Amino acid sequence: MRKPYIICHMMTAVDGRIDCAMTEQLPGVQEYYSTLDSFDAPTRVSGRVTAELEMALPGRFSSKVSTPLGKEAFHQAATADGYEVVVDTHGSLLWEDQADAPRPVLVLTSEKVSAEYLAYLKEKHISYIACGKEHVDLKRACEILSDDFGVERMAVVGGGHINAGFLAEGLLDEVSILIGAGIDGRGGMSAVFDGLPMDNPVTPLKLEQVQSFESGAVWIRYRVG
């Protein structure tokens, strides 16, 4: 299939937890951003929860007409070297206008989204791709990102469920983990890949690179498959 080259790049504690407020406290957090930049992947992908915490405006979109779109559609509001891709299955997040954003938001949503929400995104100069009957069809979305948005390389940067979604669909080419010098240890916190069925088989990886930093952080890169 046609798709960008996709790297999952995450920072974790030694115990594999990825809570953003926690990882920001870890020795080595600056190396996370420098290693991310080294991939030359200007398009970044986040899940709804991560985007709600770090990028979107407070509140949720309230649709007056709840009729679902019911078909595949996409809209390119801007041509950019890279996008902030956000997976928002039902269309709920609120956004600032993206007309002058250097890396504008691009929303991936399912066909259950309301036409009213897509009109709201257009008003905010936000690109979108709606595909998948019940959930976002990540494979089809990657085809559209490649063919119609010109995305050649992109980094999936969390959270655990969206990372697992790309893994389960066989879309990841690399897994890159920056392990900070610290332990979380709190119960119930998300891991790098999270939420797959209990009978999901182990995904084999091929070690490509290991690098340590003075901060105590360790960067590990794997090829998938």
C-alpha positions in Angstrom: 0.0 0.0 0.0 1.0 3.6 -0.5 1.9 5.3 2.8 4.5 7.5 4.4 7.5 6.1 6.2 6.3 5.9 9.8 8.3 6.0 13.1 6.8 5.7 16.5 8.9 7.9 18.8 8.2 8.1 22.5 9.9 9.0 25.8 9.4 6.7 28.7 10.4 6.1 32.3 12.5 3.0 33.0 9.2 1.2 33.7 7.8 2.0 30.3 5.2 4.6 31.4 4.5 7.6 29.2 2.4 10.1 31.1 3.4 13.5 29.7 3.5 15.4 33.0 5.8 12.7 34.3 8.1 12.4 31.3 8.7 16.2 31.4 10.4 15.7 34.8 12.7 13.0 33.6 16.4 13.6 33.1 16.9 13.5 29.3 13.7 15.2 28.2 15.6 17.6 26.0 17.1 14.6 24.2 13.6 13.4 23.3 13.0 16.5 21.2 16.4 16.5 19.6 16.1 12.8 18.6 12.7 13.4 17.3 14.0 16.2 15.1 16.7 14.0 13.8 14.2 11.8 11.9 13.4 14.6 9.4 9.7 13.7 9.8 7.9 17.1 10.0 4.4 15.5 10.2 3.6 14.3 13.8 0.6 12.2 14.8 -1.1 12.3 18.2 -4.2 10.8 19.7 -7.2 12.7 21.0 -6.2 12.5 24.7 -2.7 13.8 24.0 -4.0 16.6 21.7 -6.6 17.6 24.3 -3.9 18.0 26.9 -1.2 19.7 24.8 -2.7 21.4 21.7 -6.5 21.9 21.6 -8.6 24.6 23.2 -10.6 23.9 26.4 -14.1 22.5 25.9 -15.8 20.2 23.4 -17.6 20.8 20.2 -21.4 20.6 20.5 -23.2 19.7 17.3 -26.8 20.9 16.8 -27.3 18.3 14.1 -26.0 14.9 15.0 -26.5 13.2 11.6 -23.2 11.4 10.7 -21.4 12.3 7.5 -21.6 8.7 6.4 -19.0 8.8 3.6 -15.3 9.2 3.0 -14.2 12.8 2.6 -11.1 15.0 2.9 -10.3 18.7 2.7 -6.8 20.3 2.4 -7.0 23.7 4.0 -3.3 24.4 3.6 -0.2 23.0 1.9 2.6 22.6 4.4 5.9 20.8 4.9 4.5 19.1 7.9 1.2 18.7 9.8 0.1 18.1 13.4 -2.1 15.1 12.7 -4.7 14.4 15.4 -6.9 11.3 15.5 -10.3 12.5 16.8 -12.7 9.7 15.9 -16.0 11.5 16.5 -14.9 15.1 16.0 -15.0 16.8 19.4 -11.9 19.0 19.9 -11.8 22.8 19.6 -9.0 24.6 17.9 -7.4 28.0 17.2 -7.4 29.2 13.6 -4.6 27.5 11.7 -4.3 29.9 8.8 -0.8 31.0 9.8 0.4 27.9 11.7 3.8 26.7 10.5 2.7 23.1 11.2 -1.1 23.2 10.9 -3.5 20.8 12.5 -4.9 18.0 10.3 -7.7 16.0 11.9 -8.3 12.3 11.2 -11.9 11.3 12.0 -14.3 8.6 11.2 -17.3 8.8 8.9 -19.5 9.1 12.0 -18.4 12.7 12.4 -21.0 15.3 11.8 -20.9 17.6 8.7 -21.3 20.5 11.1 -18.0 19.7 12.8 -16.2 19.4 9.4 -17.7 22.8 8.5 -16.2 24.1 11.8 -12.8 22.8 10.9 -13.0 24.5 7.5 -13.8 27.8 9.2 -10.6 27.3 11.3 -8.5 26.6 8.2 -8.0 23.0 9.4 -7.5 20.1 7.0 -9.3 16.8 7.7 -9.6 13.3 6.5 -12.8 11.3 7.3 -12.5 7.6 6.6 -13.7 4.4 8.4 -17.3 3.5 9.2 -17.0 3.1 13.0 -13.4 4.0 13.7 -10.7 5.9 11.8 -9.3 3.6 9.0 -5.6 4.3 9.6 -4.5 2.4 6.5 -6.8 4.5 4.2 -5.8 7.7 6.1 -2.1 7.0 5.4 -2.8 6.4 1.7 -4.6 9.8 1.5 -1.8 11.5 3.5 0.7 10.1 1.0 -1.2 10.7 -2.2 -3.1 13.9 -1.5 -1.1 15.7 1.2 2.4 14.7 0.0 3.4 13.3 3.4 6.6 11.2 2.9 7.7 10.7 6.5 5.8 11.1 9.8 6.3 10.3 13.5 3.6 8.9 15.7 4.1 10.4 19.1 1.3 9.0 21.3 -0.5 8.2 23.4 -0.5 4.5 24.0 -3.7 3.6 22.3 -3.0 5.5 19.0 0.5 4.0 19.0 -1.1 0.5 19.4 -3.5 1.3 16.6 -0.7 2.0 14.1 1.1 -1.1 15.3 -1.9 -3.4 15.0 -2.5 -2.2 11.4 1.1 -3.0 10.4 1.9 0.6 9.6 5.0 1.2 11.7 8.4 1.0 10.0 10.4 1.9 13.1 10.0 2.1 16.9 12.2 4.7 18.7 12.3 4.9 22.5 14.1 7.5 24.6 14.3 6.0 28.1 14.7 8.7 30.7 16.7 8.2 33.9 13.8 7.8 36.3 10.9 5.5 37.4 7.2 6.3 37.5 5.8 3.3 39.3 2.2 4.5 39.6 -0.5 1.9 39.0 -2.7 2.2 35.9 -0.5 4.6 33.9 -0.4 4.1 30.1 2.5 2.3 28.4 4.1 3.1 25.0 1.7 0.6 23.3 -1.5 0.0 25.2 -5.0 -1.4 24.8 -4.5 -4.3 22.4 -6.4 -7.6 23.0 -5.0 -10.0 25.6 -4.4 -12.6 22.9 -2.4 -10.2 20.7 0.9 -11.8 19.6 4.3 -10.3 20.3 5.6 -8.0 17.5 9.2 -8.9 16.7 11.7 -6.1 16.4 15.2 -5.8 14.9 17.7 -3.7 16.9 19.2 -0.8 14.8 20.9 1.6 17.3 21.6 2.2 20.9 22.9 5.5 22.2 23.4 6.9 25.7 23.5 10.5 26.9 25.2 12.3 29.8 21.7 12.9 31.3 21.5 9.1 31.8 18.9 8.7 29.1 19.2 5.8 26.6 17.9 6.0 23.0 17.0 2.7 21.4 15.9 2.3 17.8 14.2 -0.8 16.3 13.1 -1.8 12.8 9.7 -3.4 12.8 9.3 -6.9 11.3 
